[in-house]
């Protein structure tokens, strides 16, 4: 691992301001010391660390951040873990910079959700799959190197029931893809504004926005994008064979005014899963695309993940107690 940064250098101004105000109020009402308040102002509850994972598969390290629960360093407790995948043009800091951590900390602080670890890998423009040309095997890295690395270096509950995956836009696509293909690793998946397109235009437009999207897709799907490869990796295709992901808990939501029209693909996914009689949670909500949408509705996907994590924590605790007798 080659880099280490901490949350106080990366946290959002909005998050620091909120906790600074809370602490100032506590000084007035409870007489807390200003030294204590200085620490609160520097970092919201929980501890974000940023580093990199060495990868033999990719032949280069991959940056990641990890949001550890408050009290992690002073306990021996093990925690569920959520992998959160950013969208296009994002990176491993997006969760912090766009307010995801602030929302997560607030829900944890008020008891809406319990404590769990959040892993934030940098996925570039990979769509979190192995590239069509075989040069960028990100999916293999994720499954064979990243997940084992996190379980080895952090105190996770290393069972699929206690391991979930979520994502936004491209990350929503990646979360569904990885969870459906590797349900032996993930017990739950939540996707927001996922890139769900039944079929790519053939041929893709060569001018304007079409040319732009063709370039974006070329990294993962070939240049020009390979229609057959798109189809094979598409969550809408994978959803048609639920025998390969039986037991996976699925949630997805999307905005009614998604500027890319991904609400149409979400409706198709809902239709496919209904046809297969596969239980899932789907929500079409007022709003658009991206973090503007996620800021309003992230609470629902986090509560969904915690609902299943809580059961895993209970099972893990019961097993530990039984083995101690």
Secondary structure by P-SEA (a helix, b strand, c coil): ccccccccccccaaaaaaaaaaaaaaaacccccaaaaaaaaacccbbbbbbbbbbccccbbbbbbbbbccccccccbbbbbbbbbbcccccccccccccaaaaaaaaaaaccccbbbbbbbbccccccccccccccaaaaaaaccaaaaaaaacccccccccbbbbbccaaaaaaaaaaaaccccccbbbbcccccccccccccccccaaaaaaaaacccccccccaaaaaaaccccccccccccccbbbbbbbbccccccaaaaaaaaaaaaaaacbbbbbbbccccccaaaaaacaaaaaaaaaaaaaaaaaaaaaaaaaaac
